Amino acid sequence: MEEQLNADRLKAYISEITFNNGEKLSIRDNDIVLFVGPNNAGKSQALNDIYAKCGSVREFMLGIGL
């Protein structure tokens, strides 16, 4: 019997972040990333952008039945 994949068990991680100024940050599995900076530096926007990208991947995976 073939087992179906369950979306609740899928795991992913971000391997690289490219910031608006062109700087890139490479991230390895299990790394911990902190966003620090003064008010209005873009911390919340960076997290919102990451969440938006993850949401589009999640919707794609659910759309194909994973």
N, CA and C of each residue as an Amber inpcrd file, in Angstrom:
protein
   198
   0.8460000  -1.1740000   0.0000000   0.0000000   0.0000000   0.0000000
   0.8940000   1.2420000   0.0000000   0.6150000   2.1590000  -0.8920000
   1.4200000   3.3760000  -1.0200000   0.9740000   4.4090000   0.0180000
   1.9460000   4.9560000   0.7690000   1.6300000   5.9540000   1.7850000
   1.5630000   7.3410000   1.1580000   0.5110000   8.1010000   1.4830000
   0.3880000   9.4660000   0.9890000   1.1890000  10.3960000   1.8800000
   1.7680000  11.4310000   1.2710000   2.4800000  12.4370000   2.0430000
   1.4820000  13.3290000   2.7600000   1.8210000  13.7020000   3.9750000
   0.9780000  14.5830000   4.7710000   1.6610000  15.9400000   4.8710000
   0.9790000  17.0140000   4.5040000   1.5750000  18.3490000   4.5140000
   2.0160000  18.7510000   5.9070000   1.4090000  18.2200000   6.9470000
   1.7950000  18.5640000   8.3120000   3.1810000  18.0400000   8.6640000
   3.6720000  17.0580000   7.9440000   4.9740000  16.4730000   8.2450000
   6.0940000  17.0390000   7.3840000   5.7800000  17.8950000   6.4380000
   6.8030000  18.4600000   5.5740000   7.6420000  19.4720000   6.3430000
   8.9240000  19.4740000   6.0770000   9.8180000  20.4390000   6.7130000
  10.6520000  21.1060000   5.6250000  10.9670000  22.3610000   5.8550000
  11.8000000  23.1030000   4.9140000  12.5780000  24.1500000   5.6890000
  13.6230000  24.6400000   5.0780000  14.3480000  25.7430000   5.6910000
  14.8370000  26.6680000   4.5970000  15.1210000  27.8800000   4.9790000
  15.6080000  28.8920000   4.0410000  17.1220000  28.7860000   3.9940000
  17.6920000  28.6540000   2.8090000  19.1390000  28.4860000   2.6820000
  19.8610000  29.7920000   2.3980000  19.1300000  30.8000000   1.9110000
  19.7700000  32.0800000   1.6170000  18.7300000  33.1910000   1.6210000
  19.1020000  34.3220000   2.1880000  18.2530000  35.5140000   2.1710000
  19.0020000  36.5980000   1.4320000  18.3430000  37.2320000   0.4720000
  18.9140000  38.3840000  -0.2340000  18.1400000  39.6180000   0.2080000
  18.8540000  40.5770000   0.7780000  18.2300000  41.7950000   1.2760000
  18.0760000  42.8080000   0.1440000  17.2500000  43.8210000   0.3850000
  16.9670000  44.8380000  -0.6410000  18.2200000  45.5370000  -1.1390000
  19.2390000  45.6560000  -0.2930000  20.4670000  46.3330000  -0.7120000
  21.4200000  45.3970000  -1.4620000  20.9880000  44.1580000  -1.7240000
  21.7960000  43.2170000  -2.4840000  22.6560000  42.2870000  -1.6360000
  22.7740000  42.5660000  -0.3480000  23.5650000  41.6790000   0.5110000
  22.8570000  40.3430000   0.6530000  23.6610000  39.2750000   0.7120000
  23.1090000  37.9300000   0.8420000  23.6020000  37.3020000   2.1320000
  22.7340000  36.5140000   2.7440000  23.0660000  35.7860000   3.9600000
  22.7870000  34.3190000   3.7030000  23.8300000  33.4930000   3.7640000
  23.6590000  32.0520000   3.6000000  23.3410000  31.4440000   4.9590000
  22.3850000  30.5500000   4.9690000  21.9250000  29.9330000   6.2070000
  21.9950000  28.4190000   6.0430000  22.5790000  27.7640000   7.0430000
  22.6430000  26.3010000   7.0340000  21.5030000  25.7330000   7.8620000
  21.1940000  24.4840000   7.6490000  20.1700000  23.7950000   8.4240000
  20.4990000  23.9250000   9.9090000  19.5250000  24.2280000  10.7240000
  19.6290000  24.3830000  12.1820000  20.3100000  25.6670000  12.6380000
  20.6660000  26.5790000  11.7370000  21.1840000  27.8870000  12.1510000
  20.0570000  28.6930000  12.7920000  20.4240000  29.5830000  13.6750000
  19.4730000  30.5020000  14.2940000  19.8100000  31.9010000  13.8090000
  18.8080000  32.6120000  13.3000000  19.0150000  33.9490000  12.7490000
  18.2450000  34.9530000  13.5960000  18.9120000  36.0290000  13.9830000
  18.2760000  37.1180000  14.7280000  18.2600000  38.3550000  13.8600000
  17.1360000  39.0470000  13.8600000  17.0320000  40.3260000  13.1590000
  17.1010000  41.4240000  14.2150000  18.1520000  42.2160000  14.1800000
  18.3000000  43.3150000  15.1390000  18.5620000  44.6080000  14.3750000
  18.1630000  45.7060000  14.9620000  18.3970000  46.9980000  14.3370000
  17.4770000  48.0400000  14.9400000  17.7100000  49.2870000  14.5910000
  16.8870000  50.3690000  15.1370000  15.4670000  50.3300000  14.5650000
  14.5920000  51.1370000  15.1590000  13.2320000  51.2610000  14.6370000
  13.2680000  51.6770000  13.1680000  12.3200000  51.1540000  12.4030000
  12.1870000  51.4570000  10.9680000  13.3750000  50.9990000  10.1310000
  14.1000000  49.9940000  10.5950000  15.2310000  49.4620000   9.8270000
  14.8010000  48.3780000   8.8420000  13.5670000  47.8640000   8.9920000
  13.0680000  46.8540000   8.0610000  12.9880000  45.4560000   8.6270000
  13.1360000  45.2960000   9.9370000  13.0830000  43.9610000  10.5450000
  11.7350000  43.2890000  10.3030000  10.6630000  43.9950000  10.6330000
   9.3270000  43.4170000  10.4630000   9.0170000  43.1730000   8.9970000
   9.4380000  44.0620000   8.1320000   9.1910000  43.8730000   6.7000000
   9.9270000  42.6420000   6.1890000  11.1540000  42.4180000   6.6620000
  11.9090000  41.2290000   6.2490000  11.1730000  39.9600000   6.6680000
  10.6550000  39.9380000   7.8900000   9.9120000  38.7670000   8.3570000
   8.6070000  38.5940000   7.5850000   7.9330000  39.6930000   7.2850000
   6.7080000  39.6160000   6.4730000   6.9940000  39.0840000   5.0740000
   8.1100000  39.5080000   4.4820000   8.4910000  39.0260000   3.1480000
   8.7930000  37.5300000   3.1770000   9.4980000  37.0860000   4.2120000
   9.8100000  35.6590000   4.3480000   8.5240000  34.8620000   4.5130000
   7.6280000  35.3470000   5.3620000   6.3580000  34.6550000   5.5830000
   5.5520000  34.5750000   4.2860000   5.5460000  35.6540000   3.5220000
   4.8090000  35.6580000   2.2540000   5.3710000  34.6150000   1.2920000
   6.6920000  34.5120000   1.2250000   7.3020000  33.4970000   0.3480000
   6.9520000  32.0980000   0.8230000   7.0000000  31.8620000   2.1270000
   6.6620000  30.5420000   2.6590000   5.2050000  30.2160000   2.3980000
   4.3340000  31.2150000   2.4950000   2.9210000  30.9930000   2.2340000
   2.6760000  30.5550000   0.8110000   3.3840000  31.1430000  -0.1510000
   3.1820000  30.7590000  -1.5410000   3.6870000  29.3420000  -1.7840000
   4.7470000  28.9370000  -1.1110000   5.2480000  27.5620000  -1.2380000
   4.2520000  26.6020000  -0.6070000   3.7230000  26.9580000   0.5720000
   2.7620000  26.1110000   1.2690000   1.5090000  25.9150000   0.4100000
   1.0010000  26.9940000  -0.1800000  -0.1800000  26.8950000  -1.0240000
   0.1000000  26.0220000  -2.2460000   1.2820000  26.1290000  -2.8260000
   1.6480000  25.2900000  -3.9690000   1.6470000  23.8190000  -3.5680000
   2.2810000  23.5240000  -2.4230000   2.3860000  22.1350000  -1.9870000
   1.0020000  21.5540000  -1.6700000   0.1430000  22.3430000  -1.0400000
  -1.1990000  21.8620000  -0.7540000  -2.0040000  21.7070000  -2.0420000
  -1.7460000  22.5710000  -3.0040000  -2.4640000  22.5170000  -4.2730000
  -2.1550000  21.2740000  -5.0850000  -0.9550000  20.6990000  -4.9000000
  -0.6120000  19.4910000  -5.6460000  -0.8380000  18.2360000  -4.7930000
  -1.4310000  18.4280000  -3.6070000  -1.8350000  17.2740000  -2.8160000
  -0.7820000  16.7280000  -1.8780000   0.2140000  17.5340000  -1.5230000
   1.2090000  17.0500000  -0.5630000   0.7660000  17.3340000   0.8490000
